[in-house]
Amino acid sequence: MAGVYFDAARVAEGVGEELATRLEALTNGKPGPVVGESAGCRWMYFLVPTGSTAGRSWPPGTTRLGSGGRDAYVGIPALTGVTWPLNWRCAPQPDRRLVDPDLLHGTLCSQLGWEPRPLEGG
């Protein structure tokens, strides 16, 4: 469940695919775990440390799931075998490192040409 073991930033497939490619380039091919959906809205979920989606504004079309965002179940595909409609766009690594939330946020904002907004009340 998002917010317990990790938070997630959910973005649409087109944006998410480009974002994953950019993050791979910036991290020598190991950006951390990214889950893709092969059906429905075809979302991509970037798994980040618990609590790291809070405290910052996210571009329109991005949904933060977990700490301070929406409580949600994020399906996790098996490491091997077929788990359609879920897949690992970027598989988790043995060191269990999640996607760097600052790198994710900065890269996404840059990709979309979006300037983060101050949060209300802070």
HUWO-V558285 format. One record per helix or strand. SS is the DSSP state (H for helix, E for strand). FROM is the first residue (numbers start at 1). TO is the last residue. If there is no record, write none. Layout:
SS,FROM,TO  SS,FROM,TO
This chain:
E,2,2  E,6,11  H,13,26  E,34,37  E,44,48  E,63,65  E,70,70  E,72,72  E,86,90  E,99,99  H,101,112
